[in-house]
Amino acid sequence: MDLVIKNARLPGAETRVDIGVTAGIIHKIGKPDSLTAPRKIDAKGGLVSPPFVDPHVHLDAALTAGDPRHNESGTLLEGIRIWGERKQRLSVEDIKARAYRAITWMVAQGVLFVRTHADASEPTLTTVQALTELRDELRGLVDIQVVAFPQDGIYTHDDGERLMEEAIDLGVDCLGCIPHNEFTREDGVASVEYVMGLASETGLLVDIHCDETDDDHSRFSETVAAQTIKRGLHGRVAASHATAMHSYNNAYAAKLIGLLARADVGIITNPFDNSILQARGDSYPKRRGITRVDELLAAGVTVGIGHDSIMDPWYPLGRGSMLQAANLLLHMAQLSGREQILEVFRMITDNSAKILNVDNNYGIEEGKPATFVVLNADDEREAIRLMPECLYVVRDGRILAQTEPALSTVQLTAGKQIVDFRSPATSGYAAALRTSAADAEPDEA
């Protein structure tokens, strides 16, 4: 073995382990202090997790917030208009430089699997060319899937189908559409059927911007599920956003969720953007704008969390942190139960890996790639609460990123003290308290 991660705590486990790595593969997971190697990383009881997965981001628009102007209304439609102005000045070099910088932010925070949408309604397909080139340049470091995404619709202009087919020739991994942005419901249904047909012919995955609207009559998710079943594409299709589901009547929502589960369609919720963009036309009470995450999970639907935007016309904030996205989703979807918090953590790891169809080589198991993150947190719940640094980000046994943890001190009545924000229930501090309490208890007569 050439690398050992010592004193690691794995997701779902209480005890610590050592992880031995040989030639980029997890060779052995053993008891503490049972493995040796020339290189060592001491996790100090911290969580060692599979890397984070971002199943939905728009790297072509990343870091363009305020250019050419800010989205002052905060609406989806104004964001689309601003992007329409900005993309007149796109170049391959511009897109790659911004996307690369955003990816460095993401990698530093443990994200090693990314699905990015590339605007395939842009006449020159500059975005598709740029992001497929960047994907290839970073292959073996970061796994990037590129979606041909017709931002303006397929049937809102004459060249929609041609541009999608040219995007396939440029080497995209995934096909998308935006049915609620077409002129009519009929055009929206046709766009889903067209993309599903292309996927059947090419073997590409599908990821559709679906029902990202406050209109409770927008019901394209059912078309996506039905087409998935009819074409036998189970497990290869995702519906992103699905915010209109928040406003459906309960009887229809129950029917739809059952259909999505039967089709094995993954749902990707994007709490940053949709908590900002949705319900802008509401007075009070305002809708949350997040799909029915709890009901989807209860029905067995695979739900993942996407970052969506990183400083672009739709969302002016963001730094590529999936832990921050998970923390927000926990609040917006009211998933604060102990088991629910664990499920939220899976939504940025295992669930999203399944949606991307990369789960076969994903996870911390003997024989799988030594690709993981070492977190400055004791377990999954603490990771979401603290949103801590990734102390180490490792890909195939190679350290890609390393972060020194912040150090806070306070000086009150007891002199200078280090503050680590750890929960007494999970840290070594808790063990010390329990020991002190046990020592103080009187002996039984």
SVG drawing of the C-alpha trace seen along z (x, -y; Angstrom):
<svg xmlns="http://www.w3.org/2000/svg" viewBox="-57 -46 64 51">
<polyline fill="none" stroke="black" stroke-width="0.4" points="0.0,0.0 1.2,-3.5 -1.4,-5.6 -3.3,-5.1 -6.2,-7.3 -6.1,-6.7 -8.8,-7.2 -11.6,-7.6 -15.3,-7.5 -17.3,-6.3 -20.9,-7.3 -23.4,-5.3 -20.7,-3.9 -19.9,-4.6 -16.4,-3.1 -13.2,-4.4 -11.3,-2.6 -8.1,-2.8 -8.3,-2.9 -5.4,-1.5 -4.8,-2.6 -2.7,-0.8 -2.2,-2.2 -5.2,-4.4 -7.6,-1.6 -9.0,-1.0 -7.0,2.1 -8.1,2.6 -10.5,1.2 -9.3,2.3 -9.3,1.6 -7.5,-1.5 -3.7,-1.3 -3.9,2.0 -2.5,0.6 0.8,-1.1 2.0,-2.9 4.7,-5.5 2.1,-8.3 -0.5,-8.9 -3.4,-11.2 -4.9,-11.3 -8.6,-12.0 -8.7,-12.4 -12.1,-10.7 -13.5,-12.9 -16.0,-11.8 -14.4,-10.3 -17.1,-10.4 -17.4,-9.6 -16.9,-12.9 -19.8,-15.2 -21.8,-15.1 -23.4,-18.1 -26.0,-16.7 -27.2,-20.1 -25.1,-23.2 -24.7,-25.7 -21.0,-26.3 -21.4,-28.1 -23.0,-31.0 -20.9,-30.8 -19.4,-34.0 -21.3,-36.3 -23.5,-37.9 -24.0,-41.6 -22.7,-41.3 -24.3,-43.0 -26.7,-43.9 -28.1,-42.5 -31.4,-40.6 -33.2,-43.2 -36.6,-41.4 -35.1,-38.1 -37.3,-36.2 -36.5,-33.3 -37.6,-35.2 -35.4,-38.3 -32.5,-35.9 -33.2,-34.3 -33.3,-37.8 -30.0,-38.9 -28.4,-35.6 -29.7,-36.2 -27.8,-39.5 -24.6,-38.1 -24.4,-35.1 -23.9,-37.3 -20.4,-37.9 -19.5,-34.3 -16.3,-32.7 -14.8,-29.3 -12.0,-30.9 -14.4,-33.0 -16.5,-30.0 -13.6,-27.7 -11.9,-30.3 -15.0,-31.0 -16.0,-27.3 -12.5,-26.2 -12.4,-28.8 -15.8,-27.6 -14.6,-24.0 -11.6,-24.8 -14.0,-26.2 -16.0,-23.0 -13.1,-20.7 -11.7,-22.5 -15.1,-21.7 -15.1,-18.0 -17.1,-18.0 -15.6,-15.5 -18.7,-14.6 -20.5,-17.3 -23.3,-17.4 -23.3,-20.8 -25.9,-22.1 -24.6,-23.8 -26.9,-26.1 -27.7,-24.3 -30.0,-27.0 -27.1,-29.3 -26.6,-29.3 -22.8,-28.6 -22.9,-26.0 -20.0,-27.8 -21.1,-26.6 -21.3,-23.0 -17.8,-23.1 -16.2,-24.9 -17.6,-22.6 -17.0,-19.3 -13.3,-20.5 -13.0,-21.3 -14.5,-18.0 -11.9,-16.2 -9.1,-18.3 -10.1,-17.5 -10.8,-13.8 -9.4,-11.6 -9.5,-14.5 -13.1,-15.6 -15.9,-13.6 -18.0,-16.1 -21.1,-15.2 -22.3,-17.8 -26.0,-18.2 -27.2,-19.6 -29.7,-22.0 -31.9,-24.2 -32.4,-27.1 -34.8,-28.9 -36.7,-25.8 -36.4,-23.4 -39.5,-24.6 -39.3,-28.3 -37.0,-28.7 -36.3,-26.9 -33.0,-25.3 -33.8,-23.6 -33.6,-20.0 -30.5,-20.7 -28.7,-22.3 -29.5,-19.3 -28.1,-16.9 -25.0,-19.0 -24.5,-19.0 -24.6,-15.2 -21.9,-15.3 -19.8,-17.5 -19.8,-14.7 -22.4,-15.6 -23.2,-13.0 -26.8,-13.9 -29.8,-15.4 -32.2,-18.0 -35.1,-20.2 -37.3,-22.8 -40.9,-21.9 -42.5,-24.6 -40.6,-27.2 -42.0,-26.1 -44.8,-28.2 -47.6,-25.7 -48.2,-22.6 -48.2,-20.6 -44.8,-21.9 -43.6,-21.0 -44.8,-17.4 -43.2,-17.2 -39.9,-18.4 -39.9,-15.7 -40.8,-13.0 -38.1,-14.2 -35.4,-14.2 -36.5,-10.7 -36.4,-9.4 -32.8,-10.8 -31.8,-9.1 -33.2,-5.8 -31.2,-6.0 -27.9,-7.2 -27.8,-5.7 -27.3,-9.1 -28.7,-10.0 -31.6,-12.5 -31.9,-15.4 -34.9,-17.7 -35.6,-21.1 -39.2,-20.2 -42.0,-22.3 -39.8,-25.0 -42.7,-27.4 -45.3,-28.4 -48.0,-27.4 -49.8,-24.4 -51.1,-23.5 -47.5,-22.8 -47.5,-19.0 -44.7,-17.8 -43.2,-15.5 -46.0,-13.0 -44.9,-13.1 -41.3,-12.5 -42.3,-9.5 -44.6,-8.1 -42.0,-8.4 -39.4,-6.8 -41.6,-3.8 -42.7,-3.4 -39.1,-3.6 -37.5,-1.5 -35.2,-4.2 -35.7,-3.4 -32.9,-4.8 -31.5,-6.9 -33.7,-10.0 -33.8,-12.9 -36.4,-15.7 -34.8,-18.8 -36.5,-21.4 -40.1,-20.1 -41.2,-23.2 -44.8,-23.2 -45.3,-20.0 -45.3,-22.1 -48.6,-23.6 -50.4,-20.5 -53.5,-19.3 -52.7,-16.3 -54.6,-13.8 -52.7,-14.6 -49.4,-14.8 -49.9,-11.4 -50.6,-9.9 -47.6,-11.6 -45.2,-10.6 -46.3,-7.0 -45.6,-7.2 -42.2,-8.7 -41.3,-5.9 -42.5,-3.3 -40.4,-4.9 -37.3,-5.3 -37.0,-8.9 -34.6,-10.8 -35.6,-14.2 -33.1,-17.0 -34.1,-19.8 -32.1,-23.1 -32.8,-25.0 -30.5,-28.0 -32.2,-29.1 -35.7,-28.0 -35.9,-29.5 -35.0,-32.8 -36.8,-32.6 -40.1,-31.0 -43.3,-32.6 -42.1,-36.1 -45.7,-36.8 -47.2,-35.6 -48.4,-38.0 -48.6,-36.3 -48.4,-33.5 -45.6,-32.8 -44.9,-29.3 -41.5,-27.8 -40.8,-26.9 -39.3,-23.6 -40.7,-20.3 -42.3,-17.7 -39.0,-16.2 -40.4,-14.3 -43.2,-12.7 -40.9,-11.7 -38.4,-10.1 -41.2,-8.3 -42.3,-6.8 -38.8,-5.5 -38.0,-8.2 -34.2,-9.0 -33.8,-12.7 -30.6,-14.6 -29.6,-18.2 -28.1,-20.5 -26.2,-23.8 -27.6,-25.1 -26.0,-28.5 -22.8,-30.0 -23.0,-33.8 -25.0,-34.1 -28.1,-36.0 -30.4,-33.7 -28.6,-33.6 -26.0,-36.2 -24.4,-34.2 -22.9,-30.7 -19.5,-29.2 -20.0,-25.6 -20.6,-24.1 -22.9,-21.1 -23.0,-21.1 -24.4,-24.6 -27.0,-23.5 -27.9,-20.5 -28.2,-22.8 -30.6,-25.1 -32.7,-22.2 -33.0,-20.7 -34.7,-24.0 -36.8,-24.6 -38.1,-21.0 -38.4,-20.7 -36.2,-17.6 -34.9,-18.1 -35.6,-14.6 -32.5,-12.6 -33.0,-10.0 -34.1,-12.8 -30.8,-14.6 -28.9,-11.4 -31.1,-11.2 -30.2,-14.8 -26.5,-13.9 -27.2,-11.0 -28.8,-13.5 -25.4,-15.1 -23.6,-11.8 -25.1,-8.4 -28.4,-9.6 -26.9,-12.0 -24.3,-9.4 -27.1,-7.1 -28.8,-9.8 -25.6,-10.4 -25.2,-6.6 -21.7,-6.6 -22.7,-4.6 -20.9,-1.4 -17.5,-2.9 -18.6,-5.2 -18.3,-4.7 -15.8,-3.7 -15.4,0.0 -12.5,2.4 -11.8,2.6 -13.2,-0.7 -11.2,-3.8 -9.6,-5.7 -11.7,-8.8 -13.1,-10.5 -13.1,-13.6 -11.9,-14.0 -14.2,-16.4 -13.7,-18.5 -16.9,-17.0 -17.7,-13.9 -20.6,-12.6 -23.1,-13.3 -25.4,-15.4 -22.5,-17.5 -21.3,-17.9 -24.6,-19.5 -24.8,-21.6 -21.3,-23.0 -20.7,-23.0 -17.0,-22.5 -13.9,-22.5 -12.8,-19.5 -9.4,-18.9 -8.4,-16.6 -9.9,-15.8 -8.5,-12.6 -9.0,-11.2 -7.6,-7.8 -5.2,-8.1 -3.9,-11.5 -4.5,-14.6 -6.3,-17.2 -7.1,-19.7 -6.2,-20.4 -7.6,-23.1 -6.3,-24.2 -9.2,-24.4 -10.2,-27.8 -9.1,-28.4 -11.3,-30.5 -10.4,-31.6 -12.3,-33.6 -11.2,-35.1 -13.9,-35.5 -13.6,-34.6 -11.6,-31.4 -8.8,-32.8 -8.2,-32.1 -10.2,-29.1 -10.3,-27.4 -13.8,-27.2 -14.4,-24.3 -18.3,-24.4 -18.4,-20.6 -21.6,-19.1 -21.0,-17.7 -22.9,-14.6 -20.4,-13.6 -17.0,-15.0 -14.3,-13.9 -15.6,-16.5 -18.7,-14.4 -16.6,-11.4 -14.7,-13.5 -17.9,-14.7 -19.3,-11.1 -16.0,-10.0 -16.2,-12.8 -19.8,-12.1 -19.0,-8.4 -16.1,-9.2 -18.4,-11.4 -21.1,-8.8 -21.1,-7.1 -20.5,-3.4 -23.6,-1.3 -24.1,0.2"/>
</svg>
